């Protein structure tokens, strides 16, 4: 357990029954149309391909709008023998409000979505996301940004991560803000990365309230390996930032969000303007955004 100024972390197991939610929302069940192929113009490259999985490639190109080269790559691990299941998945997405462009993006990033059972695998995830307070458009935006979440276990990943995140943030509203701002947040390993990373900044003296603020509005700052995060924190400490001030976490964000080469290029720009390294550091300590907002 991690405790700091009334702020605590603890890992626990929850078996929620989100179907008992008082929030009422009507989800469109599967209504498979006779055929949804030919929704996208046929590409000159979408003719039958001489391979054992030519139907998969043709389906991805013709029914999903996936570029031929991406379809060929996906066909190495995705095998569609008949269109029935894939058709039902696309119809499900369409019924939930996804546009054709969004469906193409989802399938391109996560082709295995076409193998999911809409009723038993996809629908419960949509119902859960709705039950926690996300709107239909929120859900579409979330899953378009992070299609691989569709392949995560509801019981073993999405549900427990949500309840752990809510326990950390101590607020339903803050939890929803974090989810909307970072689609990856429900798809990440909190126990291996997020909580250890929060422990790192707690150990150098960052107050719990400031950690909560970052986890709410910039959760991706914690969604990195512990080694990467600790390196960024150590650099910020060496620069002389006060962990009690908001600028400390802003500096961690700035250091972590850009590569070493990008950082050096921005330093060179300031130096060309006649600034010394010490002057650049003073400016960075005053306003860490001065590095993020500097265009290359």
C-alpha positions, 0 to 999 in steps of 0.5 A: 500500500502506498500512502501520501497525504491521504492518497493511497494505492491498493490493488483489489479484485472487483466483480461488478455487475454492470448490467444492473446499472441504472443508466439506460441505453439501448444497444443495437443488436446484430441485424445482418444484412444480406450482403455488405460487400462491395461497400468500397470501390474495387481496387485494381489490386483486389482481384483474386491473389494467388495465395492460399488466403486470397479470400481474406485479402479480397475481403479486407480490400473490398469489404473493409477498404484496407489497402492491398499491402496491409491486407496481404500482411494481415492475411498471414495471421487472419484467415477468413474462410466465409464472410458470415462472421466478418459481415456480422462484425462490420454490421455490428460496428455500423449499428453502433455508429461507426462510419465506414472510415472508422471501420476501415481504421479499426480493421486495419489496426486490429484485423482480428476484430473480424473474428470476434462474436458480436453478441458474446464478445463485442456487445458486452464490452460496449455495454460495460463502457456505456454503463460507466458513463461513456456516451455512444460517441465516446465509445466509438472514438475510444475504440477507433483510437485503440482498436486492440482494446476490442481484443482485451478480456472484459473480466480480466482487463477492462473491468478491473483496470477501470475500477482500479483507476477509479479507486486511484482517482477517487472520482467518477468524473476524473476517471471518465476524463482520463479515459476520454483523454487517453484511449490506452488507459484501460488497456495498460498494465497498472500493476507493472507500470502505472502504480510503480511509476506513481511510486517513483514520483511519490518517493521524490516528494511529489504530492498525491494531489499533483499525481492525481492531476497528471493521472486525470489530464495526462495519463499517458505520462504514466503509461511507459515502462518504469525504466523510461519513467525513472530516467525522465524523473531523475533528469528533472531532479538533476535540473533542480525542479521542486517536486512540490510544484506543478512545474515538476510534473510538467517537466517530466512530461516534457522530458519523457515526451521527446527523444534525446535527439529532438531535445538536442535539436531544440537546444541547438535552436535556442543556442542559435538565438544566442542563449547559453545552456544555463539560460535555456535551463532557467527558461525551462525551469520557469516554463517547461512548455517552452521545449514542447511548444518549440517547433523544429 
